[in-house]
Amino acid sequence: MWFYYALLSALFAALTAIFAKVGVANISSNLATGIRTIVILVMVWSIVLANNETKGFSSLTKQNIVFLVLSGLATGLSWLFYFKALQTGKVSEMAPVDKLSVAIAIILSALFLKEALTFKTIIGASLVIGGTLVLAAK
């Protein structure tokens, strides 16, 4: 199932770029990010509450909290830079560079999470990097 969820994630990430490019026109990219964040906050908490998943709070560890806060900060910074890039560049040039996160995540997962770097993951990351360089080249 993870593959189907990942495909849906990719589809909605692509739609995010298209919708955001139009939405960020003539306004501050920070304001656009703030509005987007409110929408996400309401949507996700509605799902959490509808599924009665707040009882999970009792099982949170200090490690969970620290790393979820760090993840949230990284997400916020990513969104701020993403919207600034969308505002100042073309989606077709910006989106491939943004997807370098795939190769970076593979490298970081090997370094910090000790995930195996297989021949397949090395080739895949290399292709992502190569494709990004081709698409971003002037």
Secondary structure, 3 states (H helix, E strand, C coil): CHHHHHHHHHHHHHHHHHHHHHHCCCCCHHHHHHHHHHHHHHHHHHHHHHCCCHHHHHHCCHHHHHHHHHHHHHHHHHHHHHHHHHHHCCHHHHHHHHCHHHHHHHHHHHHHCCCCCCHHHHHHHHHHHHHHHHHHCC
